[in-house]
Amino acid sequence: MNKALLKSMIQIAAGWMSVAAIFAVPSLLTALTPMSAALCFIWLFAIILWCAFGVVHEAEAIAELLGEPLGTLILTLSIVVIEVALVSAVMLGASAAPTMGRDTMFAVLMIVLNGVVGLGLLVGGLRHKEQVYNLQGASAYLSVLVPLTSIALILPNFTKSTANGSLTTLQSVSFSIFTIALYVVFLFIQTGPHKAFFTLPPESQAKAGDGEPHGYAKLSLGQHIALLLLTLLPIVLLSKGLAKVLDFGIRELQAPPALGGILIAAIVFTPEGISALRAVAKNDLQRALNLCLGAATSTVGLTVPAILAIGLFTGQQVVLGLAPTEMVLLAMTLLLSTIT
């Protein structure tokens, strides 16, 4: 059996065995003590993160088969599904978490746009001096990301119907429709008439990448999709358990709620961030930018409607507006991203 396929099967087995353990012994997550909560957190965090690496691996294999930008789109959407599942599980948990979605989106944006992109440009510049990428594609991402983040994370602070960065029912529906419409139009542009914006011309493609083998199992597209789903589903099912442990830990430690958003952002973007840095090291800056900017765009475009829908159906308050300090950080990040 191919080593890559064997590794994928082990990851799938570990994920589903963890799911079975939680369903077979519900007391693991209902009778928590500080010690048991710490052990459960380490266990669930490790399994979910390991399975997330498996999701990225299978999505990258699909990306190789489908080509850009469709392949990268599948990868970013797979990661965002994990994020939405984790955020939704926390919001639907025992304690209300009105700022969880906002905190997670802000953490992802800071990690991606400042951390991974900045580190990638530094590493790429030191290793390859000058790298090529399609400026039109990066500009297209930012032209959508700026209004998406402004509408979702800044505008709620200036609506007069509420005073705490939340939205009324009508505003929530309107924001969701507008966010989905803007993201769908962007996806149509990305995969349709302007597909070339997100790829390099043939003469530049020959210079990008070093031809190193990726270590993917030689399987058909359908088989890779099946492995992707089998690796992704345990993460979704384990998200409720992790939400309970996070809720207990934050309450016991009296930690700020934003800590949950940071941990979720770390779980969902660590594998994709490593994949982006690996692409930079192989002189494929275009793929790294597609991964990073695509993840940031998908995070806002899909998380906002999801958490607003949860708030509407459950009656929970959803706070989207950032604090003044965070708004300044976001504005500076977007400004520097356009310059970079």
CORJOFEN-V186470 format. One record per run of one state. SS is the DSSP state (H for helix, E for strand, - for the rest). FROM is the first residue (numbers start at 1). LEN is the number of residues. Records with the same first field share a line. If there is no record, write none. Layout:
BEGIN
SS: FROM-LEN / FROM-LEN
END
This chain:
BEGIN
-: 1-2 / 25-2 / 31-3 / 67-3 / 92-8 / 129-6 / 159-7 / 167-2 / 192-3 / 199-3 / 206-15 / 254-4 / 282-3 / 315-4 / 320-4 / 340-1
H: 3-22 / 27-4 / 34-33 / 70-22 / 100-29 / 135-24 / 169-23 / 195-4 / 202-4 / 221-33 / 258-24 / 285-30 / 324-16
E: 166-1 / 319-1
END
